[in-house]
């Protein structure tokens, strides 16, 4: 792990310990940083926070402003979700979320000190909880697996399928992310592995039909910061998305 990240994690943990005190149940790192494939240039820092009781608006707003100040000092994005402990007894998709902070909401938090993204159900959360459960790093509290049941596989599957629902329409806008994401979804369906984008791409280069392996390798190199000058034509992206979604749909229907 990049040692420069550790002070950021310490400061983040201190914010929640100070604000929540005994109501703080746990803080868990997930995503690329937890799974050993963090790219300091482009990866977000993904964190799940578990609390015991509902988060009052005034406290959530204060936390959001402190997170904004922290985010303004660092190069990487922060993606933070706060959930209640009761949610973990039986994770559903979508999943209730008390507070969410990410770069998507950053400027809104800046211009409106009373703004909150929270009190809603998030279809992405079940997969994030599963990553934190199986592959996460505990920053505060006890590991999730020591306290709560595993995430229901159907909730995890619903969550990752939601994440790729618009892949065919969006792959041209964000080819690296969507390509690697499609790989890790199919990896899970075929082998039951909860994987990072990098791991999904590595699996794809070894397991997908030959006509798609170079395309995936291009994305994997880009993700890893390896210089890459090979050009992928638009039709190749759409063909890949169509193929992957077709296989994923069939596999998901069989697993339903």
Protein Blocks (a to p, Z undefined) as FASTA:
>chain_A
ZZklmmmmmmmmmmmmmmnmmmpnbdcdehjllnopacfklpccddddddfbdcdfklmm
mmmmmmmmmmmmpmbdcddddddfklmmoccdddddfbdcdfklmmmmmmmmkbccehia
cfklmmmmmmmmmmpccfbdcdfklmbccddfklmmmmmmmmmmmmmmmmmmmmmlmmmm
mmmmmmmmmnopacdfklmmmmmmmmmcfklmmmmmmmmmmmnopacfbdcdfklmmmmm
mmmmmmmmmmmmmmZZ
